[in-house]
């Protein structure tokens, strides 16, 4: 638990934790350690759940399996894992009983000590993890004690309650987490972009956007928005912030006053300088960003804006971006074979992410398909059509992409792999290689989830990289 002082008001408090799993189990243990009487309720009653339940019960925590909808009698607080949808009967019962519902982020926020590190928070449909890791690299380059936390890296509860002392935290937050974090108040925050995603959870695009916008509530110094995405600026306008908090835009074009942007291959700051009307501060070169794809430059600008809001010098922005290395399967260069580059962006699991990926290259042989999650592909195909040399489709919902291609890019050759076994990736790479010419990029940017064929997007990306390396060895 660490040495920090935490309120003792938890002693004997009846807390229900909704859901086992990556955030539910740590939350239950933390609360029990604070003296609360903890009951975990869980929908599932499988072997894994029973094993987890046995471990928690040995620590004095009550677990109810197969009954996630009933509110235990005497509950004074519900702490939920992010994945549980707001419409579940458990939450209706809590509301009827006048019981608050917190998420793991809210719990971490409430457990912070009096001298806790401020939070620089990031959300958005795509780019959150990259931006937060870039931000942490910049903060480290400035000599600050920091960590990338939230959905990635160190868990928020560990960051708040552990022995390690931080000057500032770079926090990735999902729309799920923000929905259940009513009292979160960041030093500064960014919404990178907004596109339809997780609408089955939120119920509507309006509700999804509103949950993303919660990240701006109570901001102290800067609300960072995407100047190319009006919806993010609208969320800033609607937010109730502290007096003096500023709206800071990021743009891939020339920045206006109170913006960061790009001028002649330089990242430039016109927000955190003495005279915003007449002055600009060079932060870094576009070539300092890896890879320098348009959406990744946007991520870097957002990270730079948050770091500058915290008072970081321009040199730290440059040094941090130079030190940053992207995670695997995010526009990751794999190999060049016979003048054709092979790039793995398996992380592009929705159309918005795939659109950003496709905008980074030309000409492209595109490998796409998987589970569509209710998405439509007409807009994506229309935007990308002129860049496509050819397309190789695979996965359960590939017909949706094939039909969009027939409507909006009928001249582009399409190979439709009628298979969903894991060996299909090797065949897809072979078909893509046959379509590609020297100077082209074969790009895995599926625009779909992976679970029809792979455990997750990481395994899909690994299968692609393995197939590319096998092709390279074959042609060597």
Secondary structure as GFF3:
##gff-version 3
##sequence-region A 1 476
A	DSSP	beta_strand	14	18	.	.	.	ID=ss1
A	DSSP	alpha_helix	24	33	.	.	.	ID=ss2
A	DSSP	beta_strand	37	42	.	.	.	ID=ss3
A	DSSP	alpha_helix	47	57	.	.	.	ID=ss4
A	DSSP	beta_strand	62	65	.	.	.	ID=ss5
A	DSSP	beta_strand	77	80	.	.	.	ID=ss6
A	DSSP	alpha_helix	89	96	.	.	.	ID=ss7
A	DSSP	beta_strand	100	103	.	.	.	ID=ss8
A	DSSP	alpha_helix	104	111	.	.	.	ID=ss9
A	DSSP	beta_strand	118	123	.	.	.	ID=ss10
A	DSSP	alpha_helix	128	141	.	.	.	ID=ss11
A	DSSP	beta_strand	148	150	.	.	.	ID=ss12
A	DSSP	alpha_helix	156	161	.	.	.	ID=ss13
A	DSSP	beta_strand	168	172	.	.	.	ID=ss14
A	DSSP	alpha_helix	175	179	.	.	.	ID=ss15
A	DSSP	beta_strand	188	191	.	.	.	ID=ss16
A	DSSP	alpha_helix	199	202	.	.	.	ID=ss17
A	DSSP	alpha_helix	205	213	.	.	.	ID=ss18
A	DSSP	three_ten_helix	214	216	.	.	.	ID=ss19
A	DSSP	beta_strand	222	226	.	.	.	ID=ss20
A	DSSP	alpha_helix	230	238	.	.	.	ID=ss21
A	DSSP	beta_strand	246	250	.	.	.	ID=ss22
A	DSSP	beta_strand	259	263	.	.	.	ID=ss23
A	DSSP	beta_strand	266	269	.	.	.	ID=ss24
A	DSSP	beta_strand	281	285	.	.	.	ID=ss25
A	DSSP	three_ten_helix	286	288	.	.	.	ID=ss26
A	DSSP	alpha_helix	294	309	.	.	.	ID=ss27
A	DSSP	alpha_helix	314	323	.	.	.	ID=ss28
A	DSSP	beta_strand	332	337	.	.	.	ID=ss29
A	DSSP	beta_strand	340	344	.	.	.	ID=ss30
A	DSSP	alpha_helix	351	358	.	.	.	ID=ss31
A	DSSP	beta_strand	364	368	.	.	.	ID=ss32
A	DSSP	alpha_helix	378	384	.	.	.	ID=ss33
A	DSSP	three_ten_helix	385	387	.	.	.	ID=ss34
A	DSSP	beta_strand	388	393	.	.	.	ID=ss35
A	DSSP	alpha_helix	398	408	.	.	.	ID=ss36
A	DSSP	beta_strand	413	416	.	.	.	ID=ss37
A	DSSP	alpha_helix	424	435	.	.	.	ID=ss38
A	DSSP	beta_strand	441	444	.	.	.	ID=ss39
A	DSSP	alpha_helix	457	475	.	.	.	ID=ss40
###
